[in-house]
């Protein structure tokens, strides 16, 4: 598969996980209090963040370098944080990431893919 097509396919999958985060927010009322109380809500968001980070790691270096407005390394770092520190993660950090940062990533992917 050509690199451009591969990167576009990865972005489509990232969008799916961004949408799943939005669905979790909708299902739980986008409540930080509920997020703090519900391990189900936390797990749903954390798993999507982990998957997004995995996918970002598969984007070509050329693509990432062409789009420095997205903090690719930080996204990958957040994946590592969720994967390796899961039992002690900062719920506030995950909540923040699942808000504005995911919205920004969703907007970028949607715009890039013209969807």
HULINSUL-V57932 format. One record per residue. RES is the residue in one letter. SS is DSSP state (H for helix, E for strand, L for the rest). Layout:
RES;SS / RES;SS
This chain:
X;L / X;L / X;H / X;H / X;H / X;H / X;H / X;H / X;H / X;H / X;H / X;H / X;H / X;H / X;H / X;H / X;H / X;H / X;H / X;H / X;H / X;H / X;H / X;H / X;H / X;H / X;H / X;L / X;L / X;L / X;L / X;H / X;H / X;H / X;H / X;H / X;H / X;L / X;H / X;H / X;H / X;H / X;H / X;H / X;H / X;H / X;H / X;H / X;H / X;H / X;H / X;H / X;H / X;H / X;H / X;H / X;L / X;L / X;L / X;L / X;H / X;H / X;H / X;H / X;H / X;H / X;L / X;L / X;L / X;L / X;L / X;H / X;H / X;H / X;H / X;H / X;H / X;H / X;H / X;H / X;H / X;H / X;H / X;H / X;L / X;H / X;H / X;H / X;L / X;L / X;H / X;H / X;H / X;H / X;H / X;H / X;H / X;H / X;H / X;H / X;H / X;H / X;H / X;H / X;H / X;H / X;H / X;H / X;H / X;H / X;H / X;H / X;H / X;L / X;L
